[in-house]
Structures are given as C-alpha cells and as structure tokens.
Amino acid sequence: MKISYDALDKHIKESKSGPKNFYLVMGDEILLNIDAVDRLREFCRKHEYSERISMVLDSNGPWDDVLTHLQTNTLFAENKILEISIPSGKFGRKGGPTLAKLAEYIKEQNPEDICVIISCPKLDKKTQQTKWFTSVVNIATLIDIPNLKRKDLPAWARKLIKQNGQTIDDDALTLLIDRIEGNIVAAKQEINKLALLAGSETNLTLDMVRSSVADSARYDVFQLTEAMMLGNIPRSLKIFHGLIQEGANIIQILAMVTREIRILYRVMQGKVNAEALPSILSSMGVFPSFHQRYLSAVNRFNMPKVMGLLQHATDIDQTSKGYPIDGRLKSPISEMERLIIKTAGNGLL
C-alpha cells in the first residue's frame, strides 16, 4: 500500500482500528520525513503503544539487534513501536536481508502489539529493484515523501499558514519565500513565528512579514548551525542560550541541528567512498557558499562519532516529549547544550 505525504492525515483519521504494523517512510526532505514519523508515532501513542525503541543504523550498524528487539517481550508486555532510521540510505551486507526477515515476520505473524516504522532517504533504482526491498514494500505501508522544488514552496507555505488559521497576501508570501531561500525547516520556523507575532490578526500582510524579518531574533538559529559547523564552541553556546532566552522552541532548534548532522553524515560517507564532496552537498540542496563549513567540519570527525551525534539528537527528541533515556539528562535544554558542544567540537564531551 502506498500513500502520499499529503494523504497521511486522511489515512490516520480513517484507520479506526489503529495503525498498521509496518510503515516505510521514504524521501529526501528531512523535515517532511521527520514530520511523517512524528505523526505516525503520535498515532501509535493514541492507540496505547506505550513502549518505543529507536535505532539509527547505517551499513555497519548492529542489524542483528533489529530482530532481537522485534521478538523481545517483557513480563508485562506492552504495545511497542520499533523505529528504524537509516539516514544514509546505505544498508550494507546485513541490512537488506535483516529487513527482508522483518517483513517475513510481519507477514506471517501479523502481530497486533507492534508497529515498525522505517525511515530513509529516497533509494536509488538499483536498490528498489532488490529482492529484499520488494519484500518490504509488498508488506509495508509506504509513505512517499515528495521533493519540494522552489516552485512548490508557495503552495506548501500557504497550506501551513492555513493550518494556523491564517491567510497571507501574495506579495507577503513572495517575500517570505525569498527570505528562507528554499529551506523548508526555516520556512516552517518563520511561519510559526509569524503566527505568534500576528496575534489575533488572521491575514498576514507584507508589513507583517517585513517586520518579522527586520525583528528577527538577535541570535538566529542559522548562526547557531554555522558556528557549530565551523567548530566555534563558545559562540555556538552563546547563540543557543540567546535563542532560549528569546523563547525559541527547543524542537525547532533540534530539527535544524539534526538536519546539519545528517548533511555532515552524508559528506562523511562521501569522504569514505572517495566521492566528490561538493557534488554531494549540491545534491542535498546546500548552496555553494555554504559548502566550506561542511568540508572543514568533516575533518574533525569519523563515522562512529557522527553516528553518535545522530543518536544523541534522537534521544533529545524523545526526552523533549517526556520519555526519559538512560544516561541522558532529564532537561532537553541541558542535553542540547551537550550535543552542541560535541558537534562544534570533535564528537566528544
């Protein structure tokens, strides 16, 4: 079964009996990918899936643990969400066969106490033709994440604004799109900020958008990610604390930081595989003027350290939603500080 990202809300609304037991979220737009997984997770929570296991894997990951988590039950068994994120889209020698076995298990057992959610980038044609992938898509509900081009952004932005109970003038929308330069994470952040600034006003005007742009937070989240990639720990923390003091949403900051780490991860993979790093960055929508920050950052890390950053970001996401993680601080802000230090440094505290 295949449904579009735009049809996900309809699927959730019409699935009266609860979530399916196997979802595959696939696409390159990181924010939309994360949003789809978040909505599926919330869907599961509403149907009393109280246990969550989250795994971030690549070609060298502990794939054997997947089936172990799938089949392990506690004495007082609870409905379980098993989230498997493969941000690199690389499955290695074990990944494909493991997912094929997982699909076989779901098909044969049809478990009612587990929901598997796999998320990954858009896979190439060769991978989609493999036997293991075919076995997965034959069982899973595929959530197809679209690639948003610049021409798609006005309609997408209007939809978000409408969800906030607002409308926007054409000239104001044009300025907003120019402001965020095709970055949909930034677009969502700006739209949410406009909703707050507009107060009881239901229509966003050009003057409102101009005011929002001119009155941007003294410490901008883009300045934060730039400082992190450039390895400036003191400046990164100063900007982060400034954002928090100005009331910035920790989830929005985390989304932007996670995006940067995922880009770094892909560049690291390219370095290992002797690929052309500027071409990788361009394919991910990074403007040429921003390339150098990633090219310099990659020299501070190795693959395990970047994988650790991704897992840390996943843990903060869970902590911020009220689910404690062993070994992590209870405060998502404090954990965010630690992630910033690790990312601006060399992956270690």
Secondary structure, 3 states (H helix, E strand, C coil): CEEEHHHHHHHHHHCCCCCCCEEEEECCCHHHHHHHHHHHHHHHHHCCCCEEEEEECCCCCCCHHHHHHHHCCCCCCCCEEEEEECCCCCCHHHHHHHHHHHHHHHHHHCCCCEEEEEEECCCCHHHHCCHHHHHHHHHCEEEECCCCCHHHHHHHHHHHHHHCCCEECHHHHHHHHHHHCCCHHHHHHHHHHHHHHHCCCCEECHHHHHHHHHCCCCCCHHHHHHHHHCCCHHHHHHHHHHHHHCCCCHHHHHHHHHHHHHHHHHHHHHHHCCCCHHHHHHHCCCCHHHHHHHHHHHHHCCHHHHHHHHHHHHHHHHHHCCCCCCCCCCCHHHHHHHHHHHHHCCCCC
